[in-house]
Amino acid sequence: MITGGRVIDRKPSPMPSIELKKPIEIISLSSSEEDDSPIRAIVCLKRRDDIKRVEESEDCFILDFDPFESADISKLTLKNENPADEDVSDISIIAEKGQVACRDFPHSRHLCLRFPFNTKPHDSYCEMCYCFVCDSAAPCKSWDVHCHAHAADAWKNQRKMHKDLMMFQKQVAEIGYLLHAEAESI
């Protein structure tokens, strides 16, 4: 095919097609007889997977896709190499940088990342967990019940009542101290 004074010859790739689903298409552009500029074959890539291999051997190639388009996550697969009793998630973390709020700092039990509330027993806790109701380090005195607490309204009401009770007990203790101090001064 001749376009604009150049001959375009489409032929299969002379590159080995090891582990390729589709061969790489090479578009050979050669100059017309009156033009003395040497033009060599240009590789046209249709798949992102071929870029590294072609980059090693070719100086110039055409991408038949948008390299900045995000990868199609639906095509990713995970191998199930975990025993049946382990918790398997859909995403594997291969690295992390810095500290994580609900793991490295004090947090309510229902927000714990080491013992996820939906998949681990509620009575389990890490060294940074605290009781949602009592605001004290886990396990609290009522942990057998409080371990199930989360941000639902019923638990928020119980948390508020507990704070009010603590405030009342503190005031009673102060009054008792003042009465005792007054009785001694008489």
C-alpha positions in Angstrom: 0.0 0.0 0.0 1.4 3.4 -0.9 0.5 6.5 1.1 2.0 9.9 0.8 5.1 8.7 -1.2 5.8 5.9 1.3 5.2 2.2 0.9 3.5 0.6 3.9 4.0 -3.2 4.1 2.1 -5.0 6.9 3.6 -8.3 7.8 3.8 -10.6 10.9 6.5 -9.8 13.4 9.9 -11.4 12.9 10.4 -11.3 16.7 9.9 -14.5 18.5 6.3 -14.8 19.8 7.2 -16.6 23.0 4.3 -16.6 25.5 2.3 -14.1 23.4 -1.4 -14.4 22.9 -1.3 -12.4 19.7 1.7 -11.7 17.5 3.0 -8.1 17.5 2.1 -6.3 14.3 5.0 -4.6 12.5 4.3 -1.9 10.1 7.2 -1.5 7.7 7.5 2.0 6.3 10.0 2.4 3.4 10.7 5.5 1.5 9.9 6.0 -2.1 12.8 5.9 -4.6 13.1 9.7 -4.8 13.4 10.1 -1.0 16.8 9.0 0.4 15.9 9.0 4.1 16.3 5.5 5.6 13.1 4.4 7.4 13.1 1.1 9.3 10.2 -1.0 10.5 8.1 0.4 13.3 6.5 -1.9 15.8 2.9 -1.3 16.8 2.0 -2.7 20.2 -1.5 -3.6 21.0 -1.0 -5.0 24.6 0.6 -3.3 27.6 2.4 -6.6 28.5 4.6 -6.4 25.4 6.2 -3.0 26.2 9.2 -4.2 28.3 10.2 -6.9 25.8 9.9 -4.6 22.8 11.7 -1.7 24.6 14.8 -3.9 24.8 15.1 -4.3 21.0 13.4 -1.3 19.4 14.2 2.4 19.6 10.8 3.5 18.3 7.4 1.8 18.5 3.8 2.8 18.3 1.3 2.1 21.2 -2.2 1.2 20.0 -3.6 1.9 23.5 -3.4 4.7 26.0 -0.5 4.0 28.4 -1.9 6.3 31.0 -5.3 4.5 31.2 -5.6 2.6 34.4 -5.2 -1.1 34.3 -8.3 -3.3 34.1 -8.5 -4.7 37.6 -11.2 -7.2 36.6 -8.5 -9.2 34.8 -6.3 -9.6 37.9 -6.4 -12.9 39.8 -5.0 -14.0 43.2 -3.7 -17.5 43.9 -5.1 -19.1 46.9 -2.0 -20.2 48.8 -3.4 -19.8 52.3 -4.6 -22.7 54.4 -8.4 -23.1 54.8 -8.4 -21.7 58.4 -6.7 -18.4 57.5 -8.6 -15.3 56.7 -8.1 -14.6 52.9 -8.9 -11.1 51.6 -9.3 -10.0 48.1 -6.3 -7.6 48.3 -2.8 -8.4 49.4 -0.7 -5.6 50.9 2.9 -5.9 49.7 4.3 -2.8 51.4 3.3 0.0 53.6 4.9 3.3 54.7 4.4 5.1 57.9 2.0 4.5 60.7 -1.6 3.4 60.4 -4.2 5.1 62.7 -6.3 2.1 63.6 -3.3 -0.1 64.2 -0.4 1.9 65.6 -2.4 4.4 67.7 -5.1 3.8 70.4 -8.4 3.0 68.8 -11.8 1.6 69.8 -12.0 -2.2 69.5 -14.5 -2.1 66.6 -12.0 -0.1 64.5 -9.0 -2.5 65.1 -7.1 -3.5 62.0 -5.2 -6.4 63.7 -8.4 -8.1 64.7 -11.1 -6.9 62.2 -14.5 -6.6 64.0 -16.4 -8.4 61.2 -14.1 -11.4 60.9 -12.5 -12.0 64.3 -14.0 -12.8 67.7 -15.2 -9.5 69.4 -13.4 -10.4 72.7 -10.0 -10.4 70.9 -8.0 -7.1 71.1 -4.6 -5.7 70.5 -2.4 -3.7 72.9 -3.8 -0.4 71.4 -7.5 -1.3 71.7 -9.7 0.4 74.2 -13.3 -0.1 75.3 -15.8 1.9 73.3 -18.1 2.3 76.4 -15.6 2.8 79.2 -12.9 4.7 77.3 -10.3 2.5 79.2 -7.7 0.1 77.9 -9.1 -3.2 76.7 -10.1 -5.5 78.4 -12.3 -3.4 80.8 -14.1 -4.8 83.8 -17.2 -5.5 81.7 -15.3 -6.7 78.6 -17.5 -9.8 78.1 -20.3 -7.4 77.1 -18.5 -4.2 76.1 -16.3 -6.1 73.5 -19.4 -6.1 71.2 -19.7 -2.3 71.4 -19.5 -0.3 68.1 -20.8 3.1 66.8 -24.5 2.2 66.9 -26.8 4.5 68.7 -27.5 2.0 71.5 -23.8 1.7 72.3 -23.4 5.5 72.0 -26.2 5.9 74.6 -24.5 3.4 76.9 -21.2 5.2 76.5 -22.9 8.5 77.4 -24.6 6.9 80.5 -21.2 5.5 81.6 -19.5 8.9 81.3 -22.4 10.5 83.2 -22.1 7.8 85.9 -18.3 8.3 86.2 -18.9 12.1 86.5 -21.6 11.5 89.2 -19.3 9.1 91.1 -16.5 11.7 91.0 -18.8 14.4 92.4 -19.9 12.0 95.2 -16.3 11.2 96.0 -15.5 15.0 96.2 -18.5 15.7 98.4 -17.5 12.8 100.6 -13.9 14.1 100.9 -15.2 17.6 101.7 -17.6 16.2 104.4 -14.8 14.1 105.9 -12.4 17.1 105.9 -15.0 19.3 107.5 -15.8 16.7 110.2 -12.1 16.5 111.1 -11.7 20.2 111.4 -14.5 20.4 114.0 
